[in-house]
C-alpha cells in the first residue's frame, strides 16, 4: 500500500527495544517537525484554501501526537531529550532541485511529506507487530493509522496541484532514491534512521 521500495529490516525493532527512551524522544521531535511542516505549508502557500484547511487540522493532530509521546516519556520517569538531526530527512530533501515555479516547489514539498509519513507508518507498523512491550506496541498501532492517512493526503494534494503524470513519475523516482538512502540506515534507534 505504501509503495516503499525497501522495507525496514525487522531487526531494527531489536535496536529500538534496547533504547526505548531514545526512540520516544526521537519520535516526539518527529511529531513536532510534522507540526512545523504543516504550519510552514500554510505560511508558504496560503492561496491553496483546501490545503490550508487540512494543514490546520494536521497541526492539531500532530501536536496532540507530540503530547501523547511526551506523556509516554514522562510515564516512564524520563524527560524529553535533546533533538538530533534527522539523517534520513536531510538526505531525502536533496533529491529535487531547488527553485522552480511555486507549484513545483509545493509539489516537491508535498511529495517529501508524503514519503516521510509513509516511512513513519511502515516503521510504526513494525513496532506495533514486533515490540515485546504490548502496551507500547498498541500505542504504535494507533499512530500507524494516522500516518497512513497523512501519507495519502499529502500524495493526493501533490497529484491535485501538479500534473498527475509528472507527479506520479516524480513519486516513483523519489521512492527509488529513498530506497538507496534506507539501504544505509536502519541501524539506530530513530524513527527514520
C-alpha positions as CSV (number, residue, x, y, z in Angstrom):
1,X,0.0,0.0,0.0
2,X,2.8,2.5,0.9
3,X,4.8,1.8,-2.2
4,X,8.1,1.8,-0.4
5,X,10.8,0.0,-2.4
6,X,12.9,-1.2,0.5
7,X,11.2,-2.4,3.7
8,X,12.8,-1.9,7.1
9,X,14.8,-4.8,8.3
10,X,12.7,-6.3,11.2
11,X,15.9,-6.5,13.3
12,X,15.6,-2.7,13.7
13,X,13.0,-3.4,16.4
14,X,15.6,-5.1,18.4
15,X,17.7,-1.9,18.3
16,X,14.7,0.1,19.4
17,X,13.9,-2.2,22.3
18,X,17.4,-1.6,23.8
19,X,16.7,2.1,24.0
20,X,13.1,2.9,24.2
21,X,13.8,6.2,25.9
22,X,15.8,7.4,22.8
23,X,13.2,6.3,20.3
24,X,10.5,8.1,22.2
25,X,12.5,11.3,22.2
26,X,13.2,11.0,18.5
27,X,9.6,10.2,17.9
28,X,8.4,13.3,19.9
29,X,10.6,15.5,17.7
30,X,9.3,13.9,14.5
31,X,5.8,14.9,15.6
32,X,7.0,18.4,16.4
33,X,8.6,18.6,13.0
34,X,5.4,17.4,11.3
35,X,3.6,20.1,13.1
36,X,6.1,22.7,11.9
37,X,5.9,21.4,8.3
38,X,2.1,21.8,8.3
39,X,2.4,25.4,9.6
40,X,5.1,26.1,7.0
41,X,2.9,24.9,4.2
42,X,0.1,27.3,5.5
43,X,2.6,30.2,5.6
44,X,4.2,29.5,2.2
45,X,1.0,28.6,0.2
46,X,-1.9,30.4,1.8
47,X,-3.8,30.7,-1.6
48,X,-4.4,26.9,-1.6
49,X,-7.5,27.1,0.7
50,X,-8.2,23.3,0.8
51,X,-4.6,22.6,1.7
52,X,-4.7,25.3,4.4
53,X,-7.8,23.8,5.9
54,X,-6.2,20.3,6.0
55,X,-3.0,21.7,7.4
56,X,-4.8,23.4,10.3
57,X,-6.4,20.0,11.2
58,X,-3.0,18.3,10.8
59,X,-1.3,20.8,13.1
60,X,-3.8,20.0,15.8
61,X,-3.4,16.2,15.3
62,X,0.4,16.3,15.1
63,X,0.8,18.4,18.3
64,X,-1.6,16.0,20.1
65,X,0.6,13.2,19.0
66,X,3.6,15.1,20.3
67,X,1.8,15.3,23.7
68,X,1.0,11.6,23.6
69,X,4.6,10.7,23.0
70,X,5.8,13.2,25.6
71,X,3.3,11.8,28.1
72,X,4.7,8.3,27.4
73,X,8.2,9.6,28.1
74,X,7.0,11.1,31.4
75,X,5.1,7.9,32.4
76,X,8.5,6.1,32.3
77,X,10.1,8.6,34.6
78,X,12.2,10.1,31.8
79,X,12.5,13.6,30.4
80,X,12.4,14.7,26.8
81,X,16.0,14.6,25.5
82,X,17.6,16.9,23.0
83,X,16.7,16.8,19.3
84,X,19.2,15.3,16.9
85,X,19.4,15.9,13.2
86,X,17.3,13.5,11.2
87,X,19.9,12.0,8.8
88,X,17.1,10.4,6.7
89,X,15.2,13.6,6.1
90,X,18.4,15.6,5.4
91,X,19.4,13.1,2.7
92,X,15.9,12.8,1.3
93,X,15.4,16.5,0.7
94,X,18.4,16.7,-1.6
95,X,16.5,14.8,-4.3
96,X,14.6,17.6,-6.0
97,X,16.5,20.6,-7.4
98,X,15.9,23.9,-5.6
99,X,13.8,26.5,-7.3
100,X,11.2,26.2,-10.0
101,X,7.7,27.6,-10.0
102,X,5.6,27.9,-6.8
103,X,3.6,24.9,-8.0
104,X,6.7,22.8,-8.5
105,X,8.0,23.8,-5.1
106,X,4.7,22.9,-3.5
107,X,4.5,19.5,-5.2
108,X,8.1,18.7,-4.1
109,X,7.3,19.6,-0.5
110,X,4.1,17.5,-0.6
111,X,6.0,14.5,-2.0
112,X,8.7,14.8,0.6
113,X,6.0,15.0,3.3
114,X,4.1,12.0,1.8
115,X,7.2,9.8,1.8
116,X,8.2,10.8,5.4
117,X,4.7,9.9,6.5
118,X,4.8,6.6,4.6
119,X,8.1,5.6,6.1
120,X,6.8,6.5,9.6
121,X,3.7,4.5,9.0
122,X,5.8,1.5,7.9
123,X,8.1,1.8,11.0
124,X,5.1,2.2,13.3
125,X,3.5,-1.0,11.8
126,X,6.7,-2.9,12.5
127,X,6.8,-1.6,16.1
128,X,3.1,-2.5,16.6
129,X,3.7,-6.0,15.4
130,X,7.2,-6.8,16.8
131,X,7.6,-5.0,20.1
132,X,7.6,-7.2,23.2
133,X,6.1,-4.4,25.2
134,X,2.4,-4.9,24.2
135,X,1.3,-1.6,25.6
136,X,3.9,0.3,23.5
137,X,3.0,-1.9,20.5
138,X,-0.6,-0.9,20.8
139,X,0.4,2.8,21.2
140,X,2.2,2.5,17.8
141,X,-0.6,0.6,16.2
142,X,-2.9,3.5,16.8
143,X,-0.4,6.1,15.5
144,X,0.2,3.9,12.4
145,X,-3.3,4.5,11.2
146,X,-2.9,8.3,11.4
147,X,0.4,8.2,9.5
148,X,-1.2,6.2,6.6
149,X,-3.9,8.9,6.4
150,X,-1.3,11.6,6.3
151,X,0.7,9.9,3.6
152,X,-2.4,9.6,1.3
153,X,-3.4,13.2,2.0
154,X,0.0,14.6,1.0
155,X,0.2,12.5,-2.1
156,X,-3.3,13.3,-3.1
157,X,-2.6,17.1,-2.8
158,X,0.6,16.7,-4.9
159,X,-1.5,15.0,-7.6
160,X,-4.2,17.6,-7.3
161,X,-2.0,20.6,-7.6
162,X,0.6,19.3,-10.1
163,X,0.3,17.4,-13.4
164,X,-0.8,14.0,-12.3
165,X,1.5,12.0,-14.7
166,X,4.5,14.2,-13.9
167,X,3.8,13.8,-10.1
168,X,3.5,10.1,-10.4
169,X,6.8,9.9,-12.2
170,X,8.5,12.1,-9.6
171,X,7.0,10.0,-6.9
172,X,8.4,6.8,-8.3
173,X,11.8,8.4,-8.7
174,X,11.7,9.7,-5.2
175,X,10.8,6.2,-3.9
176,X,13.8,4.8,-5.8
177,X,16.1,7.4,-4.2
178,X,14.6,6.8,-0.8
179,X,15.4,3.0,-1.1
180,X,19.0,3.9,-1.6
181,X,19.0,6.1,1.5
182,X,17.4,3.3,3.5
183,X,20.0,0.8,2.5
184,X,22.5,2.7,4.7
185,X,20.1,3.3,7.6
186,X,18.1,1.2,10.0
187,X,20.9,0.6,12.4
188,X,19.9,3.3,15.0
189,X,17.1,3.7,17.4
190,X,15.5,6.6,15.5
191,X,12.1,6.6,13.7
192,X,13.6,7.1,10.3
193,X,17.3,6.3,10.6
